[in-house]
Amino acid sequence: MVTGRGETWGVTAHEYRAWSTGSYARAIHAPRRALSLFLCDAEGWSFPLDLERWCARADAADRTVLRRCTGRVLDIGCGAGRMVEALAGRGYHALGIDVCPVAVITTACRGGSAVSKSVFEPLPDEGRWGTALLIDGNIGIGGEPRRLLHRIREVVTPDGLLLVETAAGEVDERRRVRIHAGHQPVSTVFPWAVVGATALGRHAAASGWIEAERWTGARGRHFVALRACR
C-alpha cells in the first residue's frame, strides 16, 4: 500500500516501483533473456542481482537455511519463489511476500503461496510466524535495518526465528541506489542498506533480537540466525 505521502510504511514509492515494474519484473519472468542487473549508487558501489540463481532451485547454501527453519515460515522479498518452493516441498507451511506482482505469480506457478505485499504493510497471521527469512540481501529493504528488524519482530511469534543473509566483511552502510541494466539506470533512486554480520548483531540487540548463530554456506554466502527476545 503506497500512502498519499509516497511511502509504503517504510518503503518509498520509488523503491516500490523499482522492484514491482520495469527491468527487474521482466527479468524475474525471463532471467536468461534479461540484461545483467545491478544495484548501483553515485559513488561507484554496485551489487549484482543474481537473477539466474534467484530464479533457479534452492542451492546448497539455501539448504543450510531451510534446515534451520521451524514452524510456519514467511519469506520476505521472496522474488521468484525458490525458497517458498523448497519449503513447501519439505512440508512446511510457507508464504512469500514481495512487492513485485510478477514475483508472486512466478512463486505460485512453482507451487508456492505468495502475496503482493510490503513487509511494512499489514500481513496475514501477524505474530504467528515461527521463522522469517531475509535472504539475497533483503536486510537492505527500506534502507533502515533497525526499523525493518523492529517490524519483523511484530510479525513472528514471541520466540520466533529470523534467518538473515548478510554481506561479507565488516560493513554497515546506507546507500541511495538505482537498478541498472548494464551501465544504464532503469529506476529512480531509492534507499538501500548493506549490513555485515557484526553490524547486524548490533542492530538486532537494539530491535528485540538476540544472535543465536552465524555460519557460512556454499559460494561464501554468510548467514545469521536471530531469536526474538521475550
N, C-alpha and C positions, 0 to 999 in steps of 0.2 A: 504494500500500500504506500504510494508516494503521497505525502501530505501536501497541503497547499503551500508550505514553505519550501518545497523542493527536496524533502528528505523522506527516507523510508525508515524512520525510527533508528537513526544511527548510520544509515547508508544514504549517501547523497543521491539525488536524481541522476547525476552524471554517471555515478558508479552503477546504478541500477540499469541505465540504458546501455552502458558499455558491455555488460555481461548478457543482457537479455535480447539484444538486437545486433545486426551487423556481422562483422567478420567472425567474431567468436561463435555466435549462434550458428552460422553457416559451417564453421569448422567442426562443431560438435556433431552436426548432421553428416558431414563427409570429411573426416580428418585427413584421409590420404590424398584428397584433391585440394586441400587448403594450403595457402601460403604459410610459412613459418610465422607464428605469432609470439610476441614478447610483451611483457610489461616494461616500459622504459620511462625514465624521468629526464629532466632537462640537464642533469649533471653527468649523463652518460651511463648511469646504472641501468642494467637490464636483467630480466628474469624470463627465461624461455617457458612458454606454455606448452607443455609436452603432451599435445593432443593425442598423438598416436598411443602413448602409454595410458593416458587417461581414458581413452575410448576402448582400450583392449580389455582382456580379462584381468582379474586381480593377479598380481605377480608375487614373487617370494617375499618381498618387503611388505606388501599389503597383507599377506597371510600372517605375518607376525602381529599385525594389528587385529586381524579377525580373531586370532586365538585368545586375545585378551578381552574381547567384548563379553559383557554379561547383561542379562535381561533384555529389555527392548532397546533397540539401537536407532538413534537419529543421526543421519549423515548430513552435516551442514555444508551446503555447497556441493551437492552430490555429483554435479557435472553429468557425464554420460551414464552414470549409474553402475560402474563396475563394482564398487563396494556393496551397494544395496543388492545387486545380483548375487554376489558371492555370499552375503549374509543370508539371503533367502534360501540359497542352495544348501546352507548349513542348518536350516530350520529356525533361524531367528525371525522374530517379528521386527522388521526393519522398515524405516521410512526415510526417503531422501527429501531434502528441501533445496530448492535452487530458484534464483530469480529469473533464470532463463527458461522460458516455456519449452524450447526445443530440447533442453536437457531433461526436463520432466517427461516429455514424450519418449525420448530415447530410453530413459530408465524403464518406463512402462513397457516398451517393446522388448526389453530384456527380461521381462517377468518380474520386475521390482515395482514397488509402490513409491510414488513421489508426488509432491505438490509444489506449485509455483508460489513460493513464499520467501521473504527475507527472514533471517533469524530474529530480526528486531520487530517483526510483526507477531500478533497472537498466533500461537502454533497449536496443532492438535495435541491433546493429552499433556499439556504442560505440567511439569512436576512428577511425571510418571515414567520418564525415560531412564533406563538403567545405565546406558552408555551414550555419549555423544562423540562424534568424530569431527575433527578439523584436520583434514588431510590435504596434501598437494598445495601447501602454502596458505590455506584458508584462515589461519590465525591472522592474516592480513586484512580480513574483511572489515570495512569501516574505518580502518586506519587508527583505531584506538583499542589496543589489546585488552586493557582493563575493563573498558565498557563492554566489550564482547564477552569476556570471561564472566563478568557480573551477570550479563543476560543469560548465558548458558547455565549458570548456577541456578537460575529460576526455572529452567526447563527440565533439569534432571531430578531424580529422586534425592532425598536428603543425604544419602551416602553414595550418590551416583559417580560415575567414572567419565572422565574426558580424556580422549586419546588424541594427541596433537602431533602433527609433523612439523618440526622446526627447521629453521635454516642451520647450516653448518657454521660453526665458529661462534665467537662472542659478538653478537650483533643485536642491536635494538634500535631500529630506525623507523622514522615516519617519512614517507615519501609522497610526492604528488606525481602520479603516473598517468600514462595513456597506454592503451593497447596499440601495438604497432604490428603491421603486416609487412615483414621485411624491414625496410627503413622508413616506411610510410605510416604516420599516425592515422589510426582509423577510429579513434574515440576521443571524446573530450577528456579533460583532466579530472582525476578523482583521487581521493586519499587511499593509501595502502600502507601496511606495516610489514616489517621484516624482523623476525624475532628468533634468536637462538635459544638453546635450552636454558642457559643460566638466567637470561633476562626473563624467559617465561616463568621460571621459578619465582622471581621477584614479583611479577605481575600477578601470579597465582596467589601468592601469600596475601596480597592486598585485595583479593577478589573472592575470597571464600573457598579457596582450594589449598590442598597440600600436595606436594610432589610425592608420588608413590614409586616411580620407576623411570629410568632412562634406558634406551637401547638404540643400537644402530642396526639397520636392516641392509639388505642387498642394495647394490649401487650406491652405498654410502649415504643412504637416507636416514635421517635422525628423528627419533620419536620420544615423547614424554607422556607418561600417564599421570593424570591429576585426579585426586579423590576429593569430592566435596566435603567440606567441614560441616559438622552438625552445629 
